[in-house]
């Protein structure tokens, strides 16, 4: 999961140094400037459609936009340079330890506090856990003081003996298991099934190789539907890494933003399972989508 001008000189500048510019020279300069502006605009449009990220989606396209246009929008939504230097500095230290092939988020998923972002990790290149937290102050990479900070998100890589073993750990749920259950419209041509019992409510649907589940209890059932609709709308703009075989997303409407890392995105890549857990759904999505 990866992702991511000709200088147009003003007419006045082109005319500087010409002691007696003729009318024809002026027209030529204007034509040249216009041509350069057209080339520059074309280059910008070409660059904006070069993203290659992916997302949960059904086999049928749910929008009139092309895949490249939607990927471009996704790229813009997850690569905003919020305190980029802080995260970049920490990531640089992390890749020195885990290797340049380590798949890690390129955005921190925060709406505030990025300048005080702290990071600690454990493990090695094959199996690691990275903890992200916001402290009273920015600490050195993997500082002992960071251990006492509450993580707002974690990223984990786990390597298994076989590809099948990895796929089995993801918790993917196909739509056969929800056949016959009541349904709810989530918008964007997505229909989910509702599995309820023992005071709990699960809203379940599939998009491509992803299965998605939103949990709520019977007292907060509307919150579950609202979060599911929010997730579907978000995936119209943000693309996640494409699982080699399966991926599973579970969001919790009860604990969203309250502390527990109950917003979970995980997917299989060969013998490896990557997992992003966060306090808030939006944070988990942004971090997972930016991993490279």
JOMO-V116304 format. One record per residue. N is the residue number from 1. RES is the residue in one letter. D_LAST is the distance of its C-alpha to the last C-alpha in whole Angstrom. Layout:
n:res:d_last
N:RES:D_LAST
N:RES:D_LAST
//
This chain:
n:res:d_last
1:X:6
2:X:5
3:X:7
4:X:10
5:X:26
6:X:29
7:X:31
8:X:34
9:X:37
10:X:39
11:X:43
12:X:45
13:X:43
14:X:44
15:X:47
16:X:48
17:X:50
18:X:52
19:X:55
20:X:57
21:X:54
22:X:55
23:X:55
24:X:53
25:X:51
26:X:49
27:X:49
28:X:47
29:X:45
30:X:44
31:X:43
32:X:41
33:X:39
34:X:39
35:X:37
36:X:35
37:X:34
38:X:33
39:X:31
40:X:29
41:X:29
42:X:28
43:X:25
44:X:23
45:X:24
46:X:22
47:X:19
48:X:19
49:X:19
50:X:16
51:X:13
52:X:12
53:X:10
54:X:12
55:X:14
56:X:17
57:X:20
58:X:24
59:X:25
60:X:27
61:X:25
62:X:26
63:X:26
64:X:28
65:X:25
66:X:23
67:X:20
68:X:19
69:X:20
70:X:19
71:X:15
72:X:16
73:X:18
74:X:14
75:X:12
76:X:15
77:X:15
78:X:12
79:X:12
80:X:15
81:X:16
82:X:17
83:X:18
84:X:15
85:X:17
86:X:17
87:X:14
88:X:13
89:X:16
90:X:15
91:X:11
92:X:13
93:X:15
94:X:13
95:X:12
96:X:15
97:X:16
98:X:13
99:X:12
100:X:10
101:X:9
102:X:8
103:X:5
104:X:6
105:X:6
106:X:7
107:X:10
108:X:13
109:X:15
110:X:18
111:X:21
112:X:23
113:X:23
114:X:19
115:X:22
116:X:23
117:X:19
118:X:19
119:X:17
120:X:18
121:X:17
122:X:19
123:X:19
124:X:17
125:X:14
126:X:16
127:X:16
128:X:15
129:X:16
130:X:14
131:X:17
132:X:17
133:X:20
134:X:22
135:X:25
136:X:28
137:X:27
138:X:24
139:X:24
140:X:23
141:X:20
142:X:21
143:X:24
144:X:27
145:X:28
146:X:24
147:X:25
148:X:28
149:X:26
150:X:25
151:X:21
152:X:20
153:X:17
154:X:15
155:X:12
156:X:14
157:X:13
158:X:16
159:X:17
160:X:20
161:X:23
162:X:23
163:X:21
164:X:23
165:X:23
166:X:20
167:X:20
168:X:24
169:X:22
170:X:20
171:X:23
172:X:23
173:X:26
174:X:27
175:X:30
176:X:33
177:X:33
178:X:34
179:X:36
180:X:39
181:X:38
182:X:38
183:X:36
184:X:35
185:X:33
186:X:30
187:X:30
188:X:28
189:X:30
190:X:29
191:X:31
192:X:30
193:X:33
194:X:34
195:X:35
196:X:37
197:X:39
198:X:41
199:X:40
200:X:36
201:X:34
202:X:31
203:X:30
204:X:28
205:X:27
206:X:24
207:X:22
208:X:21
209:X:20
210:X:19
211:X:22
212:X:22
213:X:25
214:X:26
215:X:29
216:X:32
217:X:35
218:X:39
219:X:39
220:X:36
221:X:36
222:X:35
223:X:32
224:X:31
225:X:31
226:X:30
227:X:27
228:X:26
229:X:27
230:X:25
231:X:22
232:X:23
233:X:23
234:X:20
235:X:18
236:X:21
237:X:18
238:X:15
239:X:13
240:X:11
241:X:9
242:X:12
243:X:14
244:X:15
245:X:19
246:X:19
247:X:17
248:X:19
249:X:19
250:X:22
251:X:23
252:X:26
253:X:28
254:X:30
255:X:28
256:X:26
257:X:25
258:X:28
259:X:26
260:X:25
261:X:22
262:X:23
263:X:20
264:X:18
265:X:15
266:X:15
267:X:14
268:X:15
269:X:13
270:X:16
271:X:17
272:X:15
273:X:14
274:X:12
275:X:13
276:X:13
277:X:17
278:X:18
279:X:22
280:X:21
281:X:20
282:X:18
283:X:16
284:X:15
285:X:14
286:X:12
287:X:10
288:X:9
289:X:9
290:X:6
291:X:4
292:X:0
//
